[in-house]
């Protein structure tokens, strides 16, 4: 039986996917892909209308919205440096430095465990490297 969290996450995913489809966004599904040395590309991904890959255009007007749908592979979930949480293996001074970098106030005479707990209570919202890179090109990511 699936957990409540998983069921809620799946419902949210399909709701967002329905919204994207209704908005006329160009959708690309991305899965595990690779290419061997010396291999030629003989085919390209096409959109749901069979129009082929995106091409640059000289037309003026609004740019088409693009969404890439990816899975939750570990390389898709790598967080940016500013949102990485402190590690449990860190020494007390490293945790204190992390708190300082994130402007979180603490008392100097507390233990390493208390510093770590304070850090975990004040974790910044995760930002993923893939999402941040896509944002620079006005591309949406859906997991």
mmCIF file of the C-alpha atoms, coordinates in Angstrom:
data_MODEL
# 
_entry.id   MODEL 
# 
loop_
_atom_site.group_PDB 
_atom_site.id 
_atom_site.type_symbol 
_atom_site.label_atom_id 
_atom_site.label_alt_id 
_atom_site.label_comp_id 
_atom_site.label_asym_id 
_atom_site.label_entity_id 
_atom_site.label_seq_id 
_atom_site.pdbx_PDB_ins_code 
_atom_site.Cartn_x 
_atom_site.Cartn_y 
_atom_site.Cartn_z 
_atom_site.occupancy 
_atom_site.B_iso_or_equiv 
_atom_site.pdbx_formal_charge 
_atom_site.auth_seq_id 
_atom_site.auth_comp_id 
_atom_site.auth_asym_id 
_atom_site.auth_atom_id 
_atom_site.pdbx_PDB_model_num 
ATOM 1   C CA . UNK A 1 1   ? 0.000  0.000  0.000   1.00 0.00 ? 1   UNK A CA 1 
ATOM 2   C CA . UNK A 1 2   ? 1.330  3.437  -0.920  1.00 0.00 ? 2   UNK A CA 1 
ATOM 3   C CA . UNK A 1 3   ? 2.049  5.974  1.796   1.00 0.00 ? 3   UNK A CA 1 
ATOM 4   C CA . UNK A 1 4   ? -0.133 9.050  2.202   1.00 0.00 ? 4   UNK A CA 1 
ATOM 5   C CA . UNK A 1 5   ? 2.807  11.284 1.241   1.00 0.00 ? 5   UNK A CA 1 
ATOM 6   C CA . UNK A 1 6   ? 3.348  9.359  -1.983  1.00 0.00 ? 6   UNK A CA 1 
ATOM 7   C CA . UNK A 1 7   ? -0.350 9.454  -2.888  1.00 0.00 ? 7   UNK A CA 1 
ATOM 8   C CA . UNK A 1 8   ? -0.477 13.223 -2.257  1.00 0.00 ? 8   UNK A CA 1 
ATOM 9   C CA . UNK A 1 9   ? 2.683  13.798 -4.305  1.00 0.00 ? 9   UNK A CA 1 
ATOM 10  C CA . UNK A 1 10  ? 1.278  11.741 -7.199  1.00 0.00 ? 10  UNK A CA 1 
ATOM 11  C CA . UNK A 1 11  ? -2.020 13.679 -7.106  1.00 0.00 ? 11  UNK A CA 1 
ATOM 12  C CA . UNK A 1 12  ? -0.121 16.986 -7.152  1.00 0.00 ? 12  UNK A CA 1 
ATOM 13  C CA . UNK A 1 13  ? 2.011  15.793 -10.091 1.00 0.00 ? 13  UNK A CA 1 
ATOM 14  C CA . UNK A 1 14  ? -1.029 14.843 -12.208 1.00 0.00 ? 14  UNK A CA 1 
ATOM 15  C CA . UNK A 1 15  ? -2.840 18.086 -11.324 1.00 0.00 ? 15  UNK A CA 1 
ATOM 16  C CA . UNK A 1 16  ? 0.200  20.118 -12.478 1.00 0.00 ? 16  UNK A CA 1 
ATOM 17  C CA . UNK A 1 17  ? 0.496  17.984 -15.618 1.00 0.00 ? 17  UNK A CA 1 
ATOM 18  C CA . UNK A 1 18  ? -3.170 18.650 -16.472 1.00 0.00 ? 18  UNK A CA 1 
ATOM 19  C CA . UNK A 1 19  ? -2.622 22.408 -16.001 1.00 0.00 ? 19  UNK A CA 1 
ATOM 20  C CA . UNK A 1 20  ? 0.437  22.328 -18.260 1.00 0.00 ? 20  UNK A CA 1 
ATOM 21  C CA . UNK A 1 21  ? -1.422 20.412 -20.978 1.00 0.00 ? 21  UNK A CA 1 
ATOM 22  C CA . UNK A 1 22  ? -4.360 22.835 -20.877 1.00 0.00 ? 22  UNK A CA 1 
ATOM 23  C CA . UNK A 1 23  ? -2.040 25.848 -21.185 1.00 0.00 ? 23  UNK A CA 1 
ATOM 24  C CA . UNK A 1 24  ? -0.653 24.656 -24.526 1.00 0.00 ? 24  UNK A CA 1 
ATOM 25  C CA . UNK A 1 25  ? 2.862  24.236 -23.190 1.00 0.00 ? 25  UNK A CA 1 
ATOM 26  C CA . UNK A 1 26  ? 5.308  22.231 -25.276 1.00 0.00 ? 26  UNK A CA 1 
ATOM 27  C CA . UNK A 1 27  ? 6.074  19.118 -23.202 1.00 0.00 ? 27  UNK A CA 1 
ATOM 28  C CA . UNK A 1 28  ? 9.204  16.977 -23.434 1.00 0.00 ? 28  UNK A CA 1 
ATOM 29  C CA . UNK A 1 29  ? 9.560  13.770 -21.455 1.00 0.00 ? 29  UNK A CA 1 
ATOM 30  C CA . UNK A 1 30  ? 13.112 13.031 -20.373 1.00 0.00 ? 30  UNK A CA 1 
ATOM 31  C CA . UNK A 1 31  ? 14.328 9.675  -19.208 1.00 0.00 ? 31  UNK A CA 1 
ATOM 32  C CA . UNK A 1 32  ? 17.695 7.999  -18.918 1.00 0.00 ? 32  UNK A CA 1 
ATOM 33  C CA . UNK A 1 33  ? 19.552 8.634  -22.163 1.00 0.00 ? 33  UNK A CA 1 
ATOM 34  C CA . UNK A 1 34  ? 23.115 8.161  -23.271 1.00 0.00 ? 34  UNK A CA 1 
ATOM 35  C CA . UNK A 1 35  ? 25.193 7.977  -26.424 1.00 0.00 ? 35  UNK A CA 1 
ATOM 36  C CA . UNK A 1 36  ? 28.076 5.688  -27.231 1.00 0.00 ? 36  UNK A CA 1 
ATOM 37  C CA . UNK A 1 37  ? 31.385 6.937  -28.610 1.00 0.00 ? 37  UNK A CA 1 
ATOM 38  C CA . UNK A 1 38  ? 31.174 7.338  -32.403 1.00 0.00 ? 38  UNK A CA 1 
ATOM 39  C CA . UNK A 1 39  ? 27.400 6.851  -32.476 1.00 0.00 ? 39  UNK A CA 1 
ATOM 40  C CA . UNK A 1 40  ? 25.327 8.950  -34.881 1.00 0.00 ? 40  UNK A CA 1 
ATOM 41  C CA . UNK A 1 41  ? 22.027 10.544 -33.953 1.00 0.00 ? 41  UNK A CA 1 
ATOM 42  C CA . UNK A 1 42  ? 19.465 9.121  -36.369 1.00 0.00 ? 42  UNK A CA 1 
ATOM 43  C CA . UNK A 1 43  ? 16.285 10.229 -34.634 1.00 0.00 ? 43  UNK A CA 1 
ATOM 44  C CA . UNK A 1 44  ? 15.085 13.151 -32.549 1.00 0.00 ? 44  UNK A CA 1 
ATOM 45  C CA . UNK A 1 45  ? 12.402 13.464 -29.924 1.00 0.00 ? 45  UNK A CA 1 
ATOM 46  C CA . UNK A 1 46  ? 9.170  14.920 -31.209 1.00 0.00 ? 46  UNK A CA 1 
ATOM 47  C CA . UNK A 1 47  ? 6.406  16.694 -29.387 1.00 0.00 ? 47  UNK A CA 1 
ATOM 48  C CA . UNK A 1 48  ? 2.926  15.214 -29.006 1.00 0.00 ? 48  UNK A CA 1 
ATOM 49  C CA . UNK A 1 49  ? 1.893  16.673 -32.384 1.00 0.00 ? 49  UNK A CA 1 
ATOM 50  C CA . UNK A 1 50  ? 4.840  15.119 -34.254 1.00 0.00 ? 50  UNK A CA 1 
ATOM 51  C CA . UNK A 1 51  ? 6.317  18.541 -34.991 1.00 0.00 ? 51  UNK A CA 1 
ATOM 52  C CA . UNK A 1 52  ? 9.908  17.595 -34.179 1.00 0.00 ? 52  UNK A CA 1 
ATOM 53  C CA . UNK A 1 53  ? 12.498 19.457 -32.212 1.00 0.00 ? 53  UNK A CA 1 
ATOM 54  C CA . UNK A 1 54  ? 12.284 23.107 -31.279 1.00 0.00 ? 54  UNK A CA 1 
ATOM 55  C CA . UNK A 1 55  ? 13.753 25.475 -33.827 1.00 0.00 ? 55  UNK A CA 1 
ATOM 56  C CA . UNK A 1 56  ? 14.630 29.121 -33.480 1.00 0.00 ? 56  UNK A CA 1 
ATOM 57  C CA . UNK A 1 57  ? 12.260 31.406 -35.278 1.00 0.00 ? 57  UNK A CA 1 
ATOM 58  C CA . UNK A 1 58  ? 12.321 34.917 -36.646 1.00 0.00 ? 58  UNK A CA 1 
ATOM 59  C CA . UNK A 1 59  ? 8.668  35.439 -35.757 1.00 0.00 ? 59  UNK A CA 1 
ATOM 60  C CA . UNK A 1 60  ? 7.887  38.079 -33.185 1.00 0.00 ? 60  UNK A CA 1 
ATOM 61  C CA . UNK A 1 61  ? 5.510  37.606 -30.318 1.00 0.00 ? 61  UNK A CA 1 
ATOM 62  C CA . UNK A 1 62  ? 5.296  35.471 -27.228 1.00 0.00 ? 62  UNK A CA 1 
ATOM 63  C CA . UNK A 1 63  ? 7.750  32.621 -26.882 1.00 0.00 ? 63  UNK A CA 1 
ATOM 64  C CA . UNK A 1 64  ? 6.205  29.194 -26.437 1.00 0.00 ? 64  UNK A CA 1 
ATOM 65  C CA . UNK A 1 65  ? 6.262  27.813 -22.914 1.00 0.00 ? 65  UNK A CA 1 
ATOM 66  C CA . UNK A 1 66  ? 8.391  24.683 -22.474 1.00 0.00 ? 66  UNK A CA 1 
ATOM 67  C CA . UNK A 1 67  ? 8.193  22.065 -19.725 1.00 0.00 ? 67  UNK A CA 1 
ATOM 68  C CA . UNK A 1 68  ? 10.563 19.141 -19.277 1.00 0.00 ? 68  UNK A CA 1 
ATOM 69  C CA . UNK A 1 69  ? 9.219  16.200 -17.304 1.00 0.00 ? 69  UNK A CA 1 
ATOM 70  C CA . UNK A 1 70  ? 11.940 14.327 -15.425 1.00 0.00 ? 70  UNK A CA 1 
ATOM 71  C CA . UNK A 1 71  ? 12.096 11.560 -12.874 1.00 0.00 ? 71  UNK A CA 1 
ATOM 72  C CA . UNK A 1 72  ? 13.525 11.842 -9.369  1.00 0.00 ? 72  UNK A CA 1 
ATOM 73  C CA . UNK A 1 73  ? 16.909 10.323 -10.180 1.00 0.00 ? 73  UNK A CA 1 
ATOM 74  C CA . UNK A 1 74  ? 19.669 11.398 -7.804  1.00 0.00 ? 74  UNK A CA 1 
ATOM 75  C CA . UNK A 1 75  ? 21.341 13.542 -10.488 1.00 0.00 ? 75  UNK A CA 1 
ATOM 76  C CA . UNK A 1 76  ? 18.072 15.438 -10.985 1.00 0.00 ? 76  UNK A CA 1 
ATOM 77  C CA . UNK A 1 77  ? 17.787 16.105 -7.235  1.00 0.00 ? 77  UNK A CA 1 
ATOM 78  C CA . UNK A 1 78  ? 21.223 17.621 -6.637  1.00 0.00 ? 78  UNK A CA 1 
ATOM 79  C CA . UNK A 1 79  ? 20.658 20.774 -4.591  1.00 0.00 ? 79  UNK A CA 1 
ATOM 80  C CA . UNK A 1 80  ? 22.415 24.092 -5.056  1.00 0.00 ? 80  UNK A CA 1 
ATOM 81  C CA . UNK A 1 81  ? 25.308 24.909 -2.748  1.00 0.00 ? 81  UNK A CA 1 
ATOM 82  C CA . UNK A 1 82  ? 23.327 27.572 -0.869  1.00 0.00 ? 82  UNK A CA 1 
ATOM 83  C CA . UNK A 1 83  ? 20.562 25.096 0.036   1.00 0.00 ? 83  UNK A CA 1 
ATOM 84  C CA . UNK A 1 84  ? 22.704 22.097 0.988   1.00 0.00 ? 84  UNK A CA 1 
ATOM 85  C CA . UNK A 1 85  ? 21.951 21.067 4.569   1.00 0.00 ? 85  UNK A CA 1 
ATOM 86  C CA . UNK A 1 86  ? 24.748 20.525 7.081   1.00 0.00 ? 86  UNK A CA 1 
ATOM 87  C CA . UNK A 1 87  ? 25.972 16.951 7.384   1.00 0.00 ? 87  UNK A CA 1 
ATOM 88  C CA . UNK A 1 88  ? 25.698 14.967 10.611  1.00 0.00 ? 88  UNK A CA 1 
ATOM 89  C CA . UNK A 1 89  ? 29.390 14.082 10.275  1.00 0.00 ? 89  UNK A CA 1 
ATOM 90  C CA . UNK A 1 90  ? 30.472 17.733 10.375  1.00 0.00 ? 90  UNK A CA 1 
ATOM 91  C CA . UNK A 1 91  ? 32.458 19.071 13.289  1.00 0.00 ? 91  UNK A CA 1 
ATOM 92  C CA . UNK A 1 92  ? 30.917 21.671 15.579  1.00 0.00 ? 92  UNK A CA 1 
ATOM 93  C CA . UNK A 1 93  ? 32.773 24.583 13.936  1.00 0.00 ? 93  UNK A CA 1 
ATOM 94  C CA . UNK A 1 94  ? 31.581 23.590 10.449  1.00 0.00 ? 94  UNK A CA 1 
ATOM 95  C CA . UNK A 1 95  ? 27.966 23.550 11.651  1.00 0.00 ? 95  UNK A CA 1 
ATOM 96  C CA . UNK A 1 96  ? 28.492 26.938 13.315  1.00 0.00 ? 96  UNK A CA 1 
ATOM 97  C CA . UNK A 1 97  ? 29.919 28.287 10.038  1.00 0.00 ? 97  UNK A CA 1 
ATOM 98  C CA . UNK A 1 98  ? 26.863 26.966 8.177   1.00 0.00 ? 98  UNK A CA 1 
ATOM 99  C CA . UNK A 1 99  ? 24.573 28.748 10.658  1.00 0.00 ? 99  UNK A CA 1 
ATOM 100 C CA . UNK A 1 100 ? 26.585 31.963 10.258  1.00 0.00 ? 100 UNK A CA 1 
ATOM 101 C CA . UNK A 1 101 ? 26.404 31.713 6.450   1.00 0.00 ? 101 UNK A CA 1 
ATOM 102 C CA . UNK A 1 102 ? 22.619 31.424 6.696   1.00 0.00 ? 102 UNK A CA 1 
ATOM 103 C CA . UNK A 1 103 ? 22.292 34.288 9.227   1.00 0.00 ? 103 UNK A CA 1 
ATOM 104 C CA . UNK A 1 104 ? 20.928 32.041 11.962  1.00 0.00 ? 104 UNK A CA 1 
ATOM 105 C CA . UNK A 1 105 ? 21.646 33.260 15.482  1.00 0.00 ? 105 UNK A CA 1 
ATOM 106 C CA . UNK A 1 106 ? 22.780 30.860 18.197  1.00 0.00 ? 106 UNK A CA 1 
ATOM 107 C CA . UNK A 1 107 ? 24.368 30.936 21.651  1.00 0.00 ? 107 UNK A CA 1 
ATOM 108 C CA . UNK A 1 108 ? 28.105 30.180 21.685  1.00 0.00 ? 108 UNK A CA 1 
ATOM 109 C CA . UNK A 1 109 ? 28.045 27.651 24.523  1.00 0.00 ? 109 UNK A CA 1 
ATOM 110 C CA . UNK A 1 110 ? 25.561 25.131 23.070  1.00 0.00 ? 110 UNK A CA 1 
ATOM 111 C CA . UNK A 1 111 ? 26.546 21.610 22.057  1.00 0.00 ? 111 UNK A CA 1 
ATOM 112 C CA . UNK A 1 112 ? 27.231 20.276 18.576  1.00 0.00 ? 112 UNK A CA 1 
ATOM 113 C CA . UNK A 1 113 ? 23.945 18.308 18.665  1.00 0.00 ? 113 UNK A CA 1 
ATOM 114 C CA . UNK A 1 114 ? 22.012 21.478 19.557  1.00 0.00 ? 114 UNK A CA 1 
ATOM 115 C CA . UNK A 1 115 ? 23.702 23.377 16.719  1.00 0.00 ? 115 UNK A CA 1 
ATOM 116 C CA . UNK A 1 116 ? 22.781 20.619 14.295  1.00 0.00 ? 116 UNK A CA 1 
ATOM 117 C CA . UNK A 1 117 ? 19.181 20.586 15.526  1.00 0.00 ? 117 UNK A CA 1 
ATOM 118 C CA . UNK A 1 118 ? 19.002 24.374 15.118  1.00 0.00 ? 118 UNK A CA 1 
ATOM 119 C CA . UNK A 1 119 ? 20.338 24.060 11.575  1.00 0.00 ? 119 UNK A CA 1 
ATOM 120 C CA . UNK A 1 120 ? 17.781 21.379 10.672  1.00 0.00 ? 120 UNK A CA 1 
ATOM 121 C CA . UNK A 1 121 ? 14.961 23.520 12.088  1.00 0.00 ? 121 UNK A CA 1 
ATOM 122 C CA . UNK A 1 122 ? 16.052 26.391 9.823   1.00 0.00 ? 122 UNK A CA 1 
ATOM 123 C CA . UNK A 1 123 ? 16.858 24.613 6.575   1.00 0.00 ? 123 UNK A CA 1 
ATOM 124 C CA . UNK A 1 124 ? 16.311 26.774 3.496   1.00 0.00 ? 124 UNK A CA 1 
ATOM 125 C CA . UNK A 1 125 ? 13.852 25.549 0.890   1.00 0.00 ? 125 UNK A CA 1 
ATOM 126 C CA . UNK A 1 126 ? 15.588 23.152 -1.489  1.00 0.00 ? 126 UNK A CA 1 
ATOM 127 C CA . UNK A 1 127 ? 16.627 24.535 -4.855  1.00 0.00 ? 127 UNK A CA 1 
ATOM 128 C CA . UNK A 1 128 ? 17.741 21.994 -7.419  1.00 0.00 ? 128 UNK A CA 1 
ATOM 129 C CA . UNK A 1 129 ? 20.612 22.654 -9.829  1.00 0.00 ? 129 UNK A CA 1 
ATOM 130 C CA . UNK A 1 130 ? 18.579 21.317 -12.770 1.00 0.00 ? 130 UNK A CA 1 
ATOM 131 C CA . UNK A 1 131 ? 15.686 23.661 -11.964 1.00 0.00 ? 131 UNK A CA 1 
ATOM 132 C CA . UNK A 1 132 ? 17.937 26.689 -11.566 1.00 0.00 ? 132 UNK A CA 1 
ATOM 133 C CA . UNK A 1 133 ? 19.705 25.997 -14.875 1.00 0.00 ? 133 UNK A CA 1 
ATOM 134 C CA . UNK A 1 134 ? 16.390 25.483 -16.690 1.00 0.00 ? 134 UNK A CA 1 
ATOM 135 C CA . UNK A 1 135 ? 15.039 28.715 -15.198 1.00 0.00 ? 135 UNK A CA 1 
ATOM 136 C CA . UNK A 1 136 ? 17.815 30.644 -16.974 1.00 0.00 ? 136 UNK A CA 1 
ATOM 137 C CA . UNK A 1 137 ? 16.326 29.474 -20.297 1.00 0.00 ? 137 UNK A CA 1 
ATOM 138 C CA . UNK A 1 138 ? 12.701 29.973 -19.219 1.00 0.00 ? 138 UNK A CA 1 
ATOM 139 C CA . UNK A 1 139 ? 12.096 26.218 -19.101 1.00 0.00 ? 139 UNK A CA 1 
ATOM 140 C CA . UNK A 1 140 ? 9.853  24.670 -16.438 1.00 0.00 ? 140 UNK A CA 1 
ATOM 141 C CA . UNK A 1 141 ? 10.684 21.377 -14.738 1.00 0.00 ? 141 UNK A CA 1 
ATOM 142 C CA . UNK A 1 142 ? 8.056  18.923 -13.508 1.00 0.00 ? 142 UNK A CA 1 
ATOM 143 C CA . UNK A 1 143 ? 8.935  15.853 -11.470 1.00 0.00 ? 143 UNK A CA 1 
# 
